[in-house]
Amino acid sequence: MKMKKYMLGIITGVAIFLLAACGSDPRKEFTNAFLNSKGDEYNAASFEMKIKDLEYDGDEGGAYVKMFASQLKDMSIDGKYAIDDKTEAMEMEITANLFGEKLPFQFVGEKDKYFMSTSFVSGMLDIANSFNYPIELSKSDLNKLKGKYIDIAEAGDTLTSGELDKKANPLKNKTFTNAEDSKMGREMKKLIESFDKKTFTQDKDVVTHTFTKKEIIKMLEKIDEVAKEDKDYKKSGDAKEMKDAIKSLKNDLDKMDIKISINQKTKALDMEMALAATDEDDAKMSIVMTMAVTPQKNSGKIKMPSKKEIISQDELEAILSNITGAATDNSDLDLEDDSIDYSDLKDDPEIQKLMDEQLDAMIKQIEANPSAVTEENAKEAREGAKEIFNEEQMKKLNDALDKALKGGAI
């Protein structure tokens, strides 16, 4: 399954959300709502995004994908942001709720200088440990990161595989901020109001429209058309990415619907995005995501981090290099989970491939911490593993446990 199809859809959906968050013919009411929603009365908002549904129907990787899909339904992202138009400052807090753990991200910046809080590090450690990858960072190193920020541009090599683009975004001045004053906004307004009038509805203060795949393609093509008037855009990677996005949306997605509802008084926005695709092996996958945005007022001043609160790329790399494997305790070897029925998994090749990977990781833990293996927890591990592992896998696990016990006894 080409997961990039869904990433494309999600990114496109967020772009449409931003467009809608930035209009008695319901089309005009809808466009007016989206064009005028940004104003002095609302300079902040809270938001929440969830995966409402995820289904997979295919043979390749089927069992694993279906297991993972049930976990994805419990994931969500929530947060809030505030903007100061006078100083061109912004701050944003995002919390990703993943696998029972919270991964926090905090951003603050003004004009072309943006910083990210190092608070995300502890969240990453918690998630790694939830997957039985016991890694830790000393309290002294964690204290070094407490209340600190990194320059997003400077830390590009650390947080990504390459250097972040430090040049101004060619689309910066062609976004939908104050869209009524820009050509991009005027052209988009004209395009949306050309869509079928019957597909726009109004219920009291709420106007709603569901953008279809065909309409979304037209909107992306219009964005590309207007942006090409900027020579920097034509030279940038943005032009190619837009071209690839449109091509992939046309060829790879069977369906993409984005339903947007806007309250004209409160400016609250609700979005539901539905995607569906079929890959080259006729496997089908669909996903439904929801997003809710509630505008708010923020009277507080957005504070930029001081020089003392900013750490360099080298400092961040030095601290992250100190991440080590945590000592394995009894819980690391506890494979028994009464909430899961493993009886049908031993004959499933896809699941067994996954089990092989989990077994290899477990054996590495045992080999790295042989002194943590006792007769008691080794017995518990063997009993629990019988419900999951096949005969060959059990032999590998038993050999690793026996070797650890023998080594610990010397």
C-alpha positions in Angstrom: 0.0 0.0 0.0 1.4 3.4 -0.9 1.1 5.2 2.3 2.2 8.5 0.6 -1.3 8.6 -0.9 -2.7 9.1 2.6 0.0 11.5 3.7 -0.8 13.6 0.5 -4.4 13.5 1.4 -3.8 14.6 5.0 -1.5 17.4 3.9 -4.0 18.6 1.3 -6.8 18.4 3.8 -4.9 20.6 6.3 -4.2 23.0 3.5 -7.9 23.2 2.7 -8.6 23.6 6.5 -6.2 26.5 6.6 -7.9 28.0 3.6 -11.3 27.7 5.3 -10.0 29.0 8.6 -8.4 32.1 7.0 -19.2 31.9 2.8 -28.4 35.0 0.3 -26.3 32.5 -1.9 -24.8 29.8 0.5 -21.7 29.8 -1.7 -21.1 33.5 -1.0 -21.9 33.0 2.7 -19.3 30.2 2.8 -16.6 32.1 1.0 -17.2 35.2 3.1 -16.9 33.2 6.3 -13.6 31.7 5.3 -12.2 35.0 3.9 -13.2 37.1 6.8 -12.6 34.6 9.7 -9.2 36.1 10.5 -9.6 39.4 12.3 -8.7 41.4 15.4 -11.5 39.9 17.5 -10.0 36.4 17.2 -6.2 36.0 17.4 -6.0 32.5 18.9 -7.6 29.2 18.7 -7.7 25.7 20.1 -7.9 22.6 17.9 -8.3 18.9 18.0 -7.8 16.3 15.3 -8.7 12.6 15.5 -8.7 9.5 13.3 -12.4 8.6 13.2 -12.1 5.4 11.2 -9.4 3.4 9.4 -10.1 0.2 7.4 -7.9 -2.1 5.3 -8.9 -4.9 3.0 -6.0 -6.7 1.5 -3.8 -9.7 1.7 -0.3 -8.2 1.8 0.4 -7.2 5.4 -3.2 -7.6 6.2 -3.1 -8.9 9.7 -0.5 -6.5 10.8 -2.3 -3.5 9.2 -5.6 -4.5 10.8 -4.0 -4.7 14.2 -2.3 -1.4 13.8 -5.5 0.3 12.5 -7.3 -0.5 15.7 -4.6 1.3 17.6 -4.6 4.3 15.3 -8.2 5.0 16.0 -7.2 5.9 19.6 -4.7 8.5 18.4 -5.4 12.2 18.5 -3.7 15.6 18.2 -4.8 18.6 20.2 -3.4 22.1 20.8 -3.7 25.8 20.7 -2.1 28.8 19.0 -2.0 32.5 19.3 -0.9 35.3 16.8 0.2 38.9 17.4 -0.2 40.7 14.1 1.6 43.8 15.4 4.8 42.1 16.2 4.3 39.2 13.7 4.8 36.8 16.6 3.1 33.4 17.1 3.1 30.6 19.6 1.7 27.1 19.3 1.3 24.1 21.6 0.6 20.7 20.1 0.2 17.4 22.0 0.1 14.1 20.1 -1.6 11.4 22.0 0.0 8.2 20.8 -0.2 4.7 22.2 -1.3 5.9 25.6 1.6 8.4 25.8 1.7 12.2 25.2 4.2 13.8 22.9 4.3 17.6 23.4 5.6 20.1 20.9 5.9 23.9 21.6 6.7 26.5 19.0 7.3 30.3 19.4 8.6 32.8 16.9 8.4 36.1 15.2 8.9 37.2 11.6 11.5 34.7 10.2 12.9 33.4 13.5 11.2 30.4 15.1 12.1 28.2 18.0 10.9 24.8 19.3 10.9 23.7 22.9 13.0 20.7 23.9 10.1 19.3 25.9 9.5 16.8 23.1 12.5 14.7 24.2 10.9 13.3 27.3 7.8 12.4 25.3 9.9 10.6 22.7 11.6 8.6 25.5 8.2 7.6 27.0 6.9 6.4 23.6 10.0 4.4 23.0 9.7 2.7 26.3 6.0 1.9 25.6 7.2 -0.2 22.7 9.6 -2.1 25.0 12.6 -0.2 23.7 14.0 0.8 27.1 16.1 3.9 26.6 16.7 6.7 29.0 18.5 10.0 29.5 20.0 11.0 32.9 18.2 13.5 35.1 21.1 15.9 34.7 20.8 15.8 30.9 17.0 16.2 31.2 17.5 19.2 33.5 19.8 20.7 30.8 16.8 20.6 28.4 14.2 21.9 30.9 12.8 25.2 29.7 15.2 25.3 26.7 14.5 26.0 23.0 16.3 25.3 19.8 16.5 27.4 16.7 14.5 25.4 14.2 16.6 26.5 11.2 19.9 25.8 13.0 18.8 22.5 14.3 17.8 21.2 10.9 20.6 18.7 10.6 19.7 17.3 14.0 16.0 16.9 13.6 16.0 16.0 9.9 18.1 14.1 7.4 19.3 17.4 5.8 19.5 21.1 6.3 16.3 23.0 6.5 15.5 25.5 3.8 16.5 28.9 5.2 15.1 30.8 2.3 11.8 32.6 2.4 8.8 30.5 1.3 7.8 31.7 -2.2 4.2 31.1 -1.2 4.5 33.2 1.9 2.9 36.3 0.4 0.3 34.2 -1.6 -1.4 32.5 1.3 -5.0 33.1 2.4 -4.1 35.5 5.2 -6.3 38.5 4.6 -7.3 36.7 1.5 -9.8 39.4 0.4 -6.8 41.7 -0.2 -4.8 39.2 -2.3 -5.1 37.9 -5.8 -4.9 34.4 -4.5 -7.9 35.0 -2.3 -9.9 36.7 -4.9 -9.3 33.9 -7.4 -10.1 31.2 -4.9 -13.3 33.0 -3.9 -14.4 33.2 -7.5 -13.5 29.5 -8.0 -15.4 28.2 -5.0 -18.5 30.3 -5.9 -18.5 28.6 -9.3 -19.1 25.2 -7.7 -22.6 23.6 -7.7 -24.8 25.8 -5.5 -26.8 22.8 -4.4 -23.8 21.4 -2.5 -23.6 24.4 -0.2 -26.0 24.5 2.8 -26.8 26.9 5.5 -28.4 26.0 8.9 -28.9 29.2 11.0 -25.3 30.5 11.5 -23.5 27.4 10.1 -22.6 27.2 6.4 -21.3 23.8 5.1 -19.8 22.5 1.9 -18.1 19.2 1.1 -15.2 19.6 -1.3 -14.9 16.7 -3.7 -11.7 15.3 -5.2 -12.5 17.1 -8.4 -13.0 20.4 -6.7 -9.8 20.0 -4.6 -7.8 19.4 -7.7 -9.2 22.5 -9.3 -8.3 24.5 -6.2 -4.7 23.2 -6.1 -4.4 24.0 -9.8 -5.6 27.5 -9.2 -3.1 27.9 -6.3 -0.3 26.7 -8.7 -1.5 29.0 -11.5 -1.5 32.1 -9.3 1.8 31.2 -7.5 3.6 30.8 -10.8 3.4 34.6 -11.2 6.2 34.7 -8.7 9.5 33.8 -10.3 10.9 32.4 -7.0 8.0 29.9 -6.8 8.8 28.6 -10.3 12.4 28.1 -9.3 11.7 26.5 -5.9 10.9 22.9 -5.0 7.3 24.1 -4.1 6.3 24.1 -7.8 7.5 20.5 -8.3 5.8 19.4 -5.1 2.6 21.0 -6.1 2.8 19.3 -9.5 3.5 15.9 -7.9 0.6 16.4 -5.4 -1.9 17.1 -8.1 -0.7 14.2 -10.2 -0.8 11.8 -7.2 -4.3 13.1 -6.2 -5.6 12.4 -9.7 -4.0 9.0 -10.1 -3.6 7.4 -6.6 -6.7 8.3 -4.6 -10.1 6.9 -5.4 -11.9 9.3 -3.2 -11.1 12.5 -1.3 -14.0 14.4 0.3 -13.4 17.3 2.8 -16.6 18.5 4.6 -16.1 21.9 6.2 -18.7 23.7 8.4 -18.1 27.2 9.6 -20.1 29.1 12.2 -20.3 32.7 10.8 -20.7 34.2 14.3 -18.2 32.3 16.4 -15.9 31.4 13.5 -15.7 27.8 14.9 -14.8 25.3 12.2 -15.4 21.6 11.9 -13.8 19.4 9.2 -14.2 15.8 8.2 -11.9 14.3 5.6 -12.5 10.9 4.0 -9.9 9.2 1.8 -9.9 5.9 -0.1 -7.4 4.2 -2.4 -6.7 0.9 -4.1 -3.1 -0.1 -4.6 -1.5 -2.2 -7.4 -2.5 -5.4 -5.6 -6.1 -4.4 -5.4 -5.8 -3.9 -1.6 -8.3 -1.2 -0.4 -7.7 1.2 2.4 -9.9 4.1 3.7 -9.4 6.6 6.4 -11.7 9.3 8.0 -10.3 12.1 10.0 -11.9 14.9 11.9 -10.7 18.3 13.0 -12.4 21.0 15.2 -11.1 24.5 15.6 -12.5 27.0 18.2 -11.3 30.6 17.8 -10.4 32.4 20.9 -9.1 35.8 22.1 -5.6 36.2 23.5 -4.6 39.4 25.3 -1.3 38.1 26.7 2.0 39.1 25.1 3.8 36.4 23.2 7.3 36.0 24.8 10.3 35.0 22.8 13.0 32.8 24.5 16.0 34.7 25.9 19.5 33.9 24.9 20.0 31.8 28.1 17.0 29.7 27.1 18.3 28.8 23.6 20.7 25.9 23.2 22.8 25.3 20.0 22.7 22.4 17.6 26.0 21.1 19.0 24.6 21.2 22.6 21.5 19.4 21.6 23.5 16.7 19.7 25.8 16.2 22.7 22.8 15.7 25.0 21.0 13.3 22.7 24.2 11.3 22.2 23.9 10.4 25.9 20.7 8.4 25.4 21.3 4.9 26.7 19.5 1.6 27.0 17.7 1.3 30.4 18.2 -1.7 32.6 15.7 -4.4 31.8 13.4 -5.3 34.7 10.8 -8.0 35.1 8.1 -6.1 33.1 10.4 -6.1 30.0 10.2 -9.9 30.0 6.5 -10.1 30.8 4.9 -11.3 27.6 1.6 -12.4 29.1 -1.4 -10.1 28.3 -4.8 -11.5 29.2 -6.5 -8.9 27.1 -5.2 -10.3 23.8 -6.0 -13.7 22.2 -2.9 -15.0 20.4 -4.3 -18.4 19.6 -4.8 -17.8 15.9 -1.5 -16.0 15.2 1.0 -18.8 15.0 -0.1 -19.8 11.5 -0.2 -16.2 10.1 3.0 -15.5 8.1 2.6 -11.8 8.4 2.2 -11.9 12.2 5.0 -14.3 12.5 7.3 -12.0 10.6 6.3 -9.3 13.1 6.9 -11.8 16.0 10.4 -12.5 14.6 11.2 -8.8 14.8 9.9 -8.6 18.3 11.8 -11.7 19.4 15.1 -10.3 17.9 14.5 -7.1 19.9 13.8 -9.1 23.1 16.9 -11.2 22.7 19.0 -8.1 22.2 17.6 -6.8 25.5 18.5 -10.0 27.2 22.0 -10.0 25.8 22.5 -6.4 26.8 21.3 -7.0 30.4 22.0 -10.6 31.3 22.3 -9.8 35.0 18.6 -8.7 35.0 17.5 -12.2 34.1 16.5 -14.3 37.1 15.0 -17.8 37.4 11.7 -16.3 38.3 11.3 -13.8 35.5 12.8 -16.2 33.0 10.1 -18.7 33.9 7.4 -16.1 33.5 8.8 -15.1 30.1 8.8 -18.7 28.9 5.2 -19.3 30.0 4.0 -16.1 28.4 5.9 -16.7 25.2 4.3 -20.1 24.7 1.0 -18.3 23.8 2.7 -16.2 21.1 5.9 -17.8 19.7 6.1 -20.9 17.5 8.5 -23.8 18.3 11.5 -22.3 16.4 11.0 -18.9 18.1 10.7 -20.5 21.5 14.0 -22.4 21.0 15.8 -19.0 20.3 14.2 -17.4 23.3 15.1 -20.3 25.6 18.7 -20.4 24.4 19.0 -16.7 25.1 17.5 -17.0 28.6 19.6 -20.1 29.4 22.8 -18.3 28.3 21.9 -15.2 30.4 21.2 -17.4 33.5 24.4 -19.3 33.0 26.4 -16.2 32.6 24.8 -14.6 35.6 25.6 -17.6 37.8 29.4 -17.5 37.0 
